[in-house]
Amino acid sequence: MITLKVPCHGNSAFRQTEVPTVKNSGFTSSNSTSNPLLDLLSANFQAERSKLLVEAKLAIIGGSEAYRLNRDNFGEEIAAKVISTPFGRSAPLHLHRLTDDLTFGFLSRHGEDGYSLTPSFVNYRANIWALKELGVERIISWSGPGAISDQYHPGDLVLPSDIIDFTKRRPSTFFEGQGLGFIRQYPVFCPQLKLAIATALTDNNISFHRDGVYICTEGPRLETPAEIKCFRLIGADMVGMTLAPEVFLARELEMCYAPICYITNYAEGIKPLEYRSGVLFEGTLPEEKKSAVEKSLASL
């Protein structure tokens, strides 16, 4: 199992770097000193912590195939529950104790026993809110996008450096109908977490791409060839369906967030691939590349 070494500097990992912090960028207003939603979050945070008698500073959000993971390597599971939030019920959250010094949360985006929920219908707000209630400060997520860039192939690992949000119908803020939420999105992903992931991969001799632009589409349908051409023109290197609004919601609640992507297929039109019925991505993952994808998933 890969070990991450993440320095801890207060509630925000952005504070060690010379970039704008999330602090006070969306939580204050000249018109008010209190926000009922945030007051509720504070109260729920204390309540949920007292119920579980544990606090997890780190959480992992599992993407495609997360339900297949053998979590024996995660250490002792000390709690598991679904949390009710103002935005609905979260996905089941599992708390694991790997060592005396490391307790972390694990949440599978798409289901516990199979791929039961497509990205379009994930309750991102409930999931992020639940993690915040349990004291999480840093989130590592994974996603399985398709390759747009010629530099990427199925099985490659990528640490995205930026994101384009092409979703259409997903609630993307906790502050609907309020004068809050003007939060700068630079850097989009936490530099410290990204460095920790990169260091862990390097130490384990796992190759990866250090940068790339992820474009997030609504789904659940795959993209047309013309859409992929458009995305390529505006700078996208890979296309997926899960990182937005997840990263933006985490930022609103002052949680550091960094993804690791494993390329699962070629985006439509990148390669001349025939349609195949009854298989995942319907032929955009060549048969000879399946083992590379499985190997990448196993390394996460």
C-alpha positions in Angstrom: 0.0 0.0 0.0 1.3 3.4 -0.9 2.1 5.7 2.1 1.5 9.4 1.7 3.5 11.9 3.7 1.5 15.1 4.0 2.7 18.0 6.1 0.1 19.5 8.4 -0.1 23.2 8.7 -3.4 24.2 10.3 -6.8 23.6 8.7 -5.7 24.4 5.2 -2.9 22.9 3.3 -2.9 25.9 1.0 -1.4 28.0 3.8 2.2 26.8 3.3 2.3 27.9 -0.3 2.3 31.4 -1.7 -1.1 31.3 -3.2 -4.5 32.7 -2.1 -6.0 30.7 0.8 -9.6 29.5 0.9 -10.0 31.1 4.3 -12.7 33.8 4.4 -13.0 33.7 0.6 -16.6 32.4 0.7 -17.7 32.4 4.3 -18.0 36.1 5.2 -20.2 38.9 4.0 -20.4 42.6 4.7 -24.1 42.1 5.4 -23.9 39.5 8.1 -21.6 37.9 10.7 -23.3 34.5 10.9 -24.7 32.0 8.4 -27.4 29.5 9.4 -26.0 26.8 7.1 -22.5 27.1 8.6 -23.9 27.2 12.1 -25.7 24.0 11.4 -22.5 22.4 10.0 -20.6 23.3 13.2 -23.3 21.8 15.4 -23.5 18.6 13.3 -19.8 18.3 13.3 -19.6 18.1 17.0 -22.6 15.7 17.1 -21.2 13.3 14.5 -17.8 13.2 16.1 -19.2 12.4 19.5 -21.2 9.5 18.1 -18.2 7.9 16.4 -15.7 8.9 19.1 -13.2 9.4 16.3 -12.0 12.1 14.0 -10.6 11.5 10.5 -8.4 14.3 9.0 -8.0 12.4 5.7 -10.6 10.9 3.4 -10.4 8.9 0.2 -13.2 9.1 -2.4 -13.1 6.0 -4.5 -14.3 6.2 -8.1 -14.9 3.5 -10.7 -14.3 0.0 -9.5 -13.9 1.1 -5.8 -16.4 -1.5 -4.8 -13.9 -4.2 -6.0 -11.2 -3.1 -3.7 -9.9 -5.4 -1.0 -10.0 -3.1 2.0 -8.0 -5.4 4.2 -5.0 -3.2 3.4 -6.8 -0.3 4.9 -6.4 -1.5 8.4 -9.1 -2.0 11.0 -12.6 -0.8 10.1 -13.8 1.0 13.2 -17.0 2.5 12.0 -19.4 2.6 9.0 -22.5 4.7 8.5 -24.6 6.8 6.2 -24.9 10.4 7.4 -28.0 12.5 7.0 -27.2 16.0 5.8 -29.3 19.1 4.8 -28.7 17.9 1.2 -29.8 14.3 1.7 -28.1 11.1 2.8 -24.4 10.5 2.0 -22.9 7.4 0.5 -21.8 5.0 3.2 -18.7 6.3 4.9 -16.2 3.8 6.3 -13.6 4.8 9.0 -10.4 2.8 9.0 -7.5 2.9 11.5 -4.3 2.0 9.6 -1.9 2.9 12.4 -2.2 4.5 15.8 -1.5 7.8 14.2 -3.6 7.4 11.0 -7.4 7.1 10.9 -9.0 7.9 7.5 -12.4 7.8 5.9 -13.3 5.9 2.7 -16.3 6.6 0.5 -17.2 4.8 -2.7 -18.9 7.3 -5.1 -20.7 4.8 -7.2 -21.9 2.1 -4.9 -20.9 -0.5 -2.3 -21.6 -3.8 -4.1 -21.4 -2.7 -7.8 -21.6 0.2 -10.1 -25.0 1.3 -9.0 -24.9 5.1 -9.3 -23.6 6.9 -12.4 -21.8 10.2 -11.9 -24.8 12.3 -13.0 -26.7 11.2 -9.9 -24.1 11.1 -7.2 -25.1 13.4 -4.3 -21.9 15.3 -4.2 -23.1 17.9 -1.7 -24.2 15.2 0.8 -20.9 13.3 0.5 -18.7 16.4 1.0 -20.8 17.7 3.8 -20.7 14.4 5.6 -16.9 14.3 5.3 -16.6 17.8 6.7 -18.9 16.9 9.6 -16.5 14.1 10.6 -13.5 16.5 10.7 -11.9 15.7 7.3 -9.5 18.4 6.2 -7.9 16.6 3.1 -9.5 14.6 0.4 -7.8 12.3 -2.1 -10.1 11.2 -4.9 -9.7 9.0 -7.9 -11.4 9.1 -11.3 -11.2 7.1 -14.5 -11.3 9.5 -17.4 -10.8 8.9 -21.1 -7.7 10.0 -23.0 -7.9 13.1 -25.2 -4.3 14.0 -25.3 -2.0 11.9 -27.6 0.3 11.6 -24.6 -2.1 9.5 -22.6 -3.1 5.8 -23.0 -5.3 3.5 -21.1 -3.5 2.5 -17.9 -1.6 5.7 -17.5 -1.8 7.6 -14.2 -2.3 11.4 -14.3 -2.3 14.0 -11.6 -4.5 16.7 -13.0 -3.4 20.3 -12.7 -6.7 22.0 -13.8 -10.3 21.4 -14.6 -13.0 22.6 -17.1 -16.5 22.2 -15.8 -18.9 21.2 -18.6 -21.6 19.8 -16.3 -25.1 21.2 -16.8 -27.6 20.1 -14.1 -25.6 19.4 -10.9 -26.0 21.5 -7.8 -22.5 23.1 -7.4 -22.7 25.2 -4.3 -23.8 25.0 -0.7 -24.8 28.6 -0.7 -27.9 28.7 -3.0 -29.8 32.0 -2.8 -27.1 33.7 -0.6 -24.5 36.4 -1.1 -21.7 33.9 -0.6 -19.5 31.7 -2.6 -17.2 34.0 -4.7 -14.2 31.7 -4.2 -11.1 32.0 -6.4 -10.2 28.7 -8.1 -6.4 28.9 -8.1 -4.9 26.5 -7.6 -7.9 24.3 -8.2 -6.2 21.2 -6.6 -4.2 21.3 -3.4 -0.4 21.6 -4.2 0.6 19.8 -1.0 -1.6 16.8 -1.5 -0.5 16.6 -5.2 3.1 16.7 -4.1 2.5 14.0 -1.5 0.8 11.7 -4.1 3.6 12.4 -6.6 6.3 11.6 -4.0 4.5 8.3 -3.0 4.2 7.2 -6.7 7.9 8.1 -7.3 9.1 6.3 -4.2 7.2 3.2 -5.4 8.6 3.4 -8.9 5.2 4.0 -10.4 5.2 6.1 -13.6 2.7 9.0 -14.0 2.0 12.2 -15.8 2.4 15.2 -13.5 0.0 17.6 -15.2 -3.1 17.6 -17.3 -6.4 19.4 -17.8 -9.5 17.3 -16.9 -12.8 18.3 -18.5 -15.9 17.1 -16.6 -19.1 16.3 -18.6 -22.6 15.7 -17.4 -23.1 12.1 -18.5 -24.2 9.5 -18.2 -23.9 9.2 -22.0 -20.4 9.3 -23.4 -19.3 12.3 -25.6 -19.7 12.7 -29.3 -16.6 12.9 -31.6 -17.4 16.6 -32.3 -17.5 17.3 -28.5 -14.1 15.7 -28.0 -12.7 17.8 -30.9 -14.1 20.9 -29.2 -12.7 19.9 -25.8 -9.3 19.3 -27.3 -9.3 22.8 -28.9 -10.0 24.4 -25.6 -7.2 22.6 -23.8 -8.6 19.4 -22.3 -6.3 16.4 -22.0 -8.8 13.9 -20.5 -12.5 13.7 -20.1 -14.4 12.3 -17.1 -17.6 12.8 -15.2 -16.8 13.0 -11.5 -14.4 15.7 -10.3 -17.0 18.6 -10.7 -18.6 19.8 -8.6 -16.8 17.7 -6.0 -13.6 19.8 -6.0 -15.6 23.1 -5.8 -17.8 21.9 -2.9 -14.7 20.8 -1.0 -13.2 24.2 -1.5 -16.3 25.9 -0.2 -16.0 24.0 3.1 -12.2 24.7 3.3 -11.1 21.1 2.6 -8.0 20.5 0.5 -8.6 18.2 -2.5 -6.4 16.4 -5.0 -7.3 13.7 -7.5 -5.4 10.9 -9.1 -6.7 9.7 -12.4 -6.2 6.4 -14.2 -6.9 6.5 -17.9 -9.6 3.9 -18.6 -10.2 4.3 -22.4 -9.7 6.6 -25.4 -12.2 9.4 -25.8 -14.5 9.1 -28.8 -12.8 9.8 -32.1 -9.2 9.7 -30.7 -8.6 6.2 -32.1 -10.5 4.4 -34.9 -12.1 1.8 -32.7 -15.1 -0.4 -33.6 -18.3 -0.5 -31.5 -18.5 -3.5 -29.3 -21.7 -4.5 -27.6 -21.9 -5.6 -24.0 -18.6 -4.3 -22.8 -17.6 -1.3 -20.7 -17.2 1.9 -22.8 -18.5 -0.2 -25.8 -15.2 -0.6 -27.5 -13.3 2.6 -26.6 -11.0 0.5 -24.4 -9.0 -1.8 -26.7 -8.8 -5.4 -25.5 -5.0 -5.3 -25.4 -5.1 -2.3 -23.0 -7.4 -3.9 -20.3 -4.5 -5.4 -18.4 -2.8 -2.0 -18.2 -5.9 -0.4 -16.7 -6.3 -3.3 -14.2 -2.6 -2.8 -13.1 -3.1 1.0 -12.6 -6.3 0.4 -10.5 -4.4 -2.2 -8.4 -1.7 0.4 -7.6 -4.1 2.9 -6.1 
